Amino acid sequence: MNNGPDAQKRKNPAMLTKDQMKQRVCETIAAQRDRLVALGEDILRHPELGYREVRTGALVQDVFQSLGLPVQTGLGITGCRADLNGQPGGPRLAILGELDGIVVPGHPFADPATGASHACGHHAQICALAGAAIALATSGVMPELTGSIAFLAVPSEESQQLEYYQKLLAEQRIHFCGGKSQLIYEGVFNDIDLAMMIHAGPACFAPASFNGFVMKCITFHGHAAHAGLQPELGINALSMLRMAINLWDAQRDTLRDDDAVRLHGVITDGGTAVNVVPATAKMELQVRAKTPDAVQRAADLVDRCVQAAALAFGGAADIENILGYMPLRGYPELDRIHGDNLRRLAPQEPFPNTGHRGSSTDMGDVSMIMPILHAYCDGFAGKAHGADFLVTDPDKAYVRPAQILAMNAIDLLADGAAAGRAIAALQPPMTREHYLAAMHRLTGRKQFDFRTADPAQANGPAEKRFGNPR
């Protein structure tokens, strides 16, 4: 007996086909063009940084509430979620949009007080999220779909200004810096089977993978002394830091090319005065790699170099590991659905797989525990994270991504959610429990202390000096 989707349509001719449903959602979003463009331009002009996106989060809540959807707020401090149900029994799909901006003070729409800007295009993601929610909630297609959709506005993808994050961590208001990581910790993804989002870019494409990373705050402790008169009484913390950098730089040729390791950072404290041996030196370092194991190996290499430098100088060092992001694994099955729907709107638009990217995103954390889509759309010009990154085509940047997300949802949940069930059944690299354990292994503080009771002994006996130091 044939009880499949085709048989159901023959019994109930009023049922919509997938093409009809796609037509409906696209027309609904097109009719909302001015509203979506206005939303995007509003958020562009009021950027907020991670875990402080109060105004932006409220705008998303207003959209959800205008659709009559129940809204959960306070997720990851500023995030929110609304759910829309179709027929019971299918998977739950999450559609995501990121709330935060990034510090680029030279951007024409940067906040003059914080330097925050939308030089990464997250304001357009919120438009795509809002447009998809409007279309799926008001076009009448949900009764034809099996499963449900969670619309998620997530905070803090850029993970900047570590002092603020350290304060939130110390207060236990967050446990992870990345907003999606935090929502996984809070259980927001526990009932979700698939997730997708679209990111701003110079073209339409889908990466195969991204690097993951861990952020390290490294502090060397030495001993101050007059740099010209009695340098032998000092322990130079800045020289220790330089030695550590040289040590890991000397090992770069031993790193596997396939692991795509990147070690990069900035010195945030190199001393207080030129005529004082630096007693403290600090560095923020990102350790990136293509797999969780490669991130761990590279992080261990850095820790050994820090320990060795402290030992060599008779000083001390602290390493505070601030959680980063897991590597992203792409899912070609979702990429194909997305590419087909892009070509429905723009038949000549290419949608290549661009291979591995050395950058990172906390969508990688989600990809570790479920199938995800992290596609890019065009409609922008300039360099990502640059002062010239701006929308050049509002229809491509704000409207078309919403239409594609809504059509992707239809492909996944139509016909009894056959496609959605099959993709949701794919085996991700980790369970949620495995993921949380792996993240916690990268946390914590390490301390190495090789100082003697008398700092002068580190450099041998000191001669007695006379006179007034200058």
Buried (B, 14 or more C-beta within 10 A) or exposed (E): EEEEBEEBBEEEEEBBEBEEBBBBBBEBBBEBBEBBBEBBBBBBEBBBBBBBBEBBBEBBBEBBEEBEBEBBBEBBBBBBBBBBBBBEEBBBBBBBBBBBBBBBEEBEBBBEEBBBBBBBBBBBBBBBBBBBBBBBBBBEBBEBBBBBBBBBBBBBBBBBBBEBBBEBBEEEEBBBBBBBBBBBBBEBBEEBBBBBBBBBBBBBBBBBBBBBBBBBBBBBBBBBBBBEBBEBBBBBBBBBBBBBBEBBEEBEEEBEEEBBBBBEBEBBBBBEEEEBBBBBBBBBBBBBBBBBEBBBBBBEBBBEBBBBBBBBBBBBBBBBBBBBBBBBBBBEEBBEBBBBBBBBBBEEBEBEEEEBBEBBBBBBBBBBBBBBBBBBBBBBEBEBBBBEBBBEEBBBBBBBBBBBBBBBBBBBBBBBBBBBBEBBEEEBBBEBEBBBEBBEEBBEEBEBEBBEEEBBEBBEEBEEEEEEEE
